[in-house]
Amino acid sequence: MGSLLGHSIPGAFIVTIGIWWTCHVFLRYYKALLRRPDSYTNTFSFVGEKWIPFDMYFICFAGIIGITVDLLANMPHIQMQNIYHITMYVLFEFSAIARILQLRKWKLPKKLEYALFALAFGIQGMLFYCHTHGRSQLDVTLHLFLCYSDVLIVASTLLEMAQPQSILPALSKCLFIIVNGLWYFQLGLTLYPLSGEPFDGDNPTEIMMVPVYFAWNIIFTILGMTLIGIWQYNKVMDFQHVRAVELQLLPSYSDAKEISVIVEE
């Protein structure tokens, strides 16, 4: 990750999965409200047609890309930072594979995927905390806030596992996953500016601005998720309206019987 591109690629993967889950959490919630107000339950992944968990395959694909890049980046001598990154990717692979196997009816412990996902972000936070020894104060502070987002993801994931009928833990997890991904971009742009000029790692003003950047990342993410929620609500309501109109246009049973007799004649 020792470049702007190296931070942007994993950040883009994480933001994508966070937005993906946000869309489907809202969609699942609004559909549940139409059926019965208390029928909503969380799910770790969201399956598409033919029960294919595209999000889990996406996580597997992203992990394989990350592992491959870090293995080949400094061949034949793998550096310590590459070992750190590979360790992170492997743990995310475990959570995705566990969910895929569950959908294939393997007899795995219930909610194992939640535990592995929380463990993956917990290990990521620990590794990033130890990743900055000997670096500038600005670099350390930026990575520290990345660790904070990891802790928040772990907490919200475990809450979602414990309270499956509440949408708030699921949305909180999505929120902090998106913030985590956006923070990779913040790291890359701060440590590797587009101007090409070296950053001042001991600038007290820049260091004090880090929590402000983090807070605004959260604010903009909440605004974005709100727009997604409104979009999904309108989408479900429009579908419900169209469905209601279609049902009203259907002939009654007696009319349908008369039509079938006429057709047979």
C-alpha positions as CSV (number, residue, x, y, z in Angstrom):
1,M,0.0,0.0,0.0
2,G,3.0,2.3,-0.2
3,S,1.4,4.6,-2.7
4,L,-1.8,6.5,-3.4
5,L,-2.9,3.7,-5.8
6,G,-2.0,1.1,-3.2
7,H,-4.4,2.8,-0.7
8,S,-7.1,3.6,-3.2
9,I,-7.7,0.1,-4.5
10,P,-8.5,-1.6,-1.1
11,G,-10.4,1.6,-0.2
12,A,-12.6,1.2,-3.3
13,F,-13.3,-2.4,-2.6
14,I,-14.3,-1.7,1.0
15,V,-16.6,1.3,0.0
16,T,-18.2,-0.8,-2.7
17,I,-19.2,-3.6,-0.3
18,G,-20.4,-1.0,2.3
19,I,-22.7,0.7,-0.3
20,W,-23.8,-2.7,-1.6
21,W,-24.9,-3.8,1.9
22,T,-26.5,-0.4,2.7
23,C,-28.7,-0.7,-0.4
24,H,-29.8,-4.3,0.5
25,V,-30.3,-3.6,4.2
26,F,-32.8,-0.8,3.4
27,L,-34.4,-2.9,0.7
28,R,-34.8,-5.9,3.0
29,Y,-36.2,-3.6,5.8
30,Y,-38.8,-1.9,3.7
31,K,-40.0,-5.1,2.1
32,A,-40.3,-6.6,5.6
33,L,-42.4,-3.6,6.7
34,L,-44.9,-4.3,3.9
35,R,-45.3,-7.9,4.9
36,R,-45.4,-7.4,8.7
37,P,-43.8,-4.7,10.8
38,D,-42.0,-7.1,13.1
39,S,-40.8,-9.5,10.4
40,Y,-37.4,-7.9,9.7
41,T,-34.3,-9.9,10.4
42,N,-30.7,-9.2,9.5
43,T,-28.6,-11.4,7.3
44,F,-24.8,-11.4,6.8
45,S,-25.0,-11.5,3.0
46,F,-27.6,-10.9,0.3
47,V,-28.2,-13.4,-2.4
48,G,-29.1,-12.7,-6.0
49,E,-30.8,-14.8,-8.6
50,K,-30.4,-18.6,-8.0
51,W,-29.3,-17.9,-4.5
52,I,-25.8,-16.7,-5.5
53,P,-24.1,-14.5,-2.8
54,F,-22.5,-12.0,-5.1
55,D,-21.2,-10.0,-2.2
56,M,-19.3,-13.0,-0.8
57,Y,-17.7,-13.8,-4.1
58,F,-16.8,-10.1,-4.4
59,I,-15.0,-10.3,-1.1
60,C,-13.2,-13.4,-2.1
61,F,-12.2,-11.8,-5.4
62,A,-10.9,-8.7,-3.7
63,G,-8.9,-10.8,-1.2
64,I,-7.3,-12.8,-3.9
65,I,-6.3,-9.7,-5.8
66,G,-4.8,-8.2,-2.6
67,I,-2.9,-11.4,-1.7
68,T,-1.6,-11.7,-5.3
69,V,-0.4,-8.1,-5.5
70,D,1.4,-8.3,-2.1
71,L,3.0,-11.6,-3.0
72,L,4.4,-10.3,-6.3
73,A,5.1,-6.7,-5.2
74,N,8.6,-7.3,-3.8
75,M,9.5,-10.8,-5.1
76,P,11.6,-12.7,-4.3
77,H,11.9,-10.9,-1.0
78,I,8.6,-10.3,0.7
79,Q,8.7,-7.3,3.1
80,M,7.0,-7.0,6.5
81,Q,4.3,-4.7,5.3
82,N,3.3,-7.3,2.6
83,I,3.0,-10.0,5.3
84,Y,0.8,-7.6,7.3
85,H,-1.5,-7.1,4.3
86,I,-1.7,-10.7,3.3
87,T,-2.7,-11.6,6.9
88,M,-5.6,-9.2,6.7
89,Y,-6.9,-10.4,3.4
90,V,-6.8,-14.1,4.5
91,L,-9.1,-13.5,7.4
92,F,-11.7,-11.7,5.2
93,E,-11.5,-14.7,2.9
94,F,-12.4,-17.0,5.8
95,S,-15.6,-15.1,6.6
96,A,-16.8,-15.0,3.0
97,I,-16.0,-18.7,2.4
98,A,-17.9,-19.6,5.7
99,R,-21.0,-17.9,4.4
100,I,-20.8,-19.5,1.0
101,L,-20.5,-22.9,2.6
102,Q,-23.5,-22.2,4.8
103,L,-25.6,-21.4,1.8
104,R,-24.5,-24.7,0.3
105,K,-26.0,-26.4,3.4
106,W,-22.7,-27.2,5.1
107,K,-23.3,-27.9,8.8
108,L,-21.2,-25.0,10.2
109,P,-21.9,-23.2,13.5
110,K,-24.6,-20.6,13.3
111,K,-23.4,-17.1,12.7
112,L,-19.8,-18.2,12.3
113,E,-19.5,-15.7,9.4
114,Y,-20.3,-12.8,11.8
115,A,-17.6,-14.0,14.3
116,L,-15.0,-14.4,11.5
117,F,-15.9,-11.0,10.0
118,A,-15.6,-9.3,13.4
119,L,-12.3,-11.1,14.0
120,A,-11.0,-10.0,10.6
121,F,-11.5,-6.3,11.3
122,G,-10.2,-6.8,14.9
123,I,-7.0,-8.3,13.6
124,Q,-6.8,-5.6,10.9
125,G,-7.0,-2.9,13.6
126,M,-4.3,-4.6,15.7
127,L,-2.0,-4.9,12.7
128,F,-2.5,-1.3,11.6
129,Y,-1.8,-0.2,15.2
130,C,1.5,-2.0,15.1
131,H,2.1,-1.0,11.5
132,T,3.4,2.5,12.3
133,H,6.3,2.1,14.7
134,G,9.0,4.6,13.8
135,R,6.8,6.7,11.6
136,S,5.9,10.4,11.8
137,Q,3.3,11.6,14.2
138,L,0.9,12.4,11.3
139,D,1.2,8.9,9.8
140,V,0.6,7.3,13.2
141,T,-2.5,9.5,13.9
142,L,-4.0,8.7,10.5
143,H,-3.5,5.0,11.1
144,L,-4.9,5.3,14.6
145,F,-8.2,6.6,13.3
146,L,-8.3,3.7,10.9
147,C,-8.0,1.4,13.9
148,Y,-10.9,3.3,15.5
149,S,-13.1,2.5,12.5
150,D,-12.0,-1.1,12.8
151,V,-13.1,-1.2,16.4
152,L,-16.5,0.3,15.5
153,I,-17.0,-2.2,12.8
154,V,-16.3,-5.1,15.2
155,A,-18.7,-3.7,17.8
156,S,-21.5,-3.1,15.3
157,T,-21.0,-6.6,13.7
158,L,-21.3,-8.3,17.1
159,L,-24.4,-6.2,17.9
160,E,-26.0,-7.2,14.6
161,M,-25.2,-10.8,15.5
162,A,-26.8,-10.4,18.9
163,Q,-29.8,-8.4,17.8
164,P,-30.9,-9.9,14.5
165,Q,-34.3,-8.1,14.4
166,S,-32.9,-4.5,14.7
167,I,-31.8,-2.6,11.6
168,L,-29.6,-0.2,13.6
169,P,-26.6,-2.5,14.1
170,A,-26.7,-3.5,10.4
171,L,-26.8,0.2,9.3
172,S,-24.0,1.0,11.8
173,K,-21.9,-1.7,10.4
174,C,-22.4,-0.4,6.8
175,L,-21.7,3.2,8.0
176,F,-18.3,2.3,9.6
177,I,-17.3,0.0,6.7
178,I,-17.8,2.9,4.3
179,V,-16.0,5.3,6.6
180,N,-13.2,2.7,6.8
181,G,-12.9,2.5,3.1
182,L,-13.0,6.3,2.6
183,W,-10.2,6.6,5.2
184,Y,-7.9,4.6,3.0
185,F,-8.3,7.4,0.4
186,Q,-7.7,10.0,3.1
187,L,-4.5,8.1,4.1
188,G,-3.3,7.9,0.5
189,L,-4.0,11.5,-0.3
190,T,-2.4,12.8,2.9
191,L,0.8,10.6,2.8
192,Y,1.1,10.7,-1.0
193,P,-0.3,14.1,-2.2
194,L,-1.3,14.5,-5.8
195,S,1.1,17.5,-6.0
196,G,4.0,15.1,-5.5
197,E,5.5,17.2,-2.7
198,P,6.6,15.3,0.4
199,F,4.2,15.7,3.4
200,D,5.2,17.3,6.6
201,G,4.7,14.5,9.1
202,D,5.2,16.7,12.2
203,N,3.0,19.6,11.2
204,P,0.8,20.2,14.3
205,T,-2.0,21.8,12.2
206,E,-2.3,18.8,10.0
207,I,-2.2,16.4,13.0
208,M,-5.0,18.4,14.7
209,M,-7.1,18.3,11.5
210,V,-7.1,14.5,11.4
211,P,-10.1,14.0,13.7
212,V,-12.0,16.7,11.8
213,Y,-11.4,14.8,8.6
214,F,-12.6,11.7,10.2
215,A,-15.7,13.4,11.6
216,W,-16.6,14.8,8.2
217,N,-16.1,11.4,6.6
218,I,-18.8,10.1,9.0
219,I,-21.1,13.1,8.3
220,F,-20.9,12.7,4.5
221,T,-21.4,8.9,4.8
222,I,-24.5,9.4,6.9
223,L,-25.9,11.8,4.2
224,G,-25.1,9.3,1.5
225,M,-26.8,6.5,3.3
226,T,-29.8,8.7,3.9
227,L,-30.1,9.3,0.2
228,I,-29.8,5.5,-0.4
229,G,-32.5,4.9,2.1
230,I,-34.9,7.4,0.4
231,W,-34.1,5.8,-3.0
232,Q,-34.8,2.3,-1.7
233,Y,-38.0,3.4,0.0
234,N,-39.3,5.0,-3.2
235,K,-38.3,1.9,-5.1
236,V,-40.3,-0.4,-2.8
237,M,-43.3,2.0,-2.7
238,D,-43.3,2.3,-6.5
239,F,-43.2,-1.5,-6.8
240,Q,-46.0,-1.9,-4.3
241,H,-48.1,0.7,-6.1
242,V,-47.6,-1.1,-9.5
243,R,-48.4,-4.4,-7.9
244,A,-51.6,-3.0,-6.4
245,V,-52.7,-1.6,-9.7
246,E,-52.0,-5.0,-11.4
247,L,-54.1,-6.8,-8.8
248,Q,-57.0,-4.3,-9.3
249,L,-56.9,-5.0,-13.1
250,L,-57.1,-8.7,-12.6
251,P,-60.6,-10.1,-13.4
252,S,-62.7,-11.6,-10.5
253,Y,-63.0,-15.4,-10.2
254,S,-66.5,-15.4,-11.9
255,D,-65.3,-13.2,-14.7
256,A,-62.2,-15.3,-15.2
257,K,-64.5,-18.4,-15.4
258,E,-66.7,-16.9,-18.0
259,I,-63.6,-15.9,-20.0
260,S,-62.2,-19.4,-19.9
261,V,-65.6,-20.8,-21.1
262,I,-65.6,-18.4,-24.0
263,V,-62.0,-19.3,-24.9
264,E,-62.8,-23.1,-24.8
265,E,-65.8,-22.6,-27.1
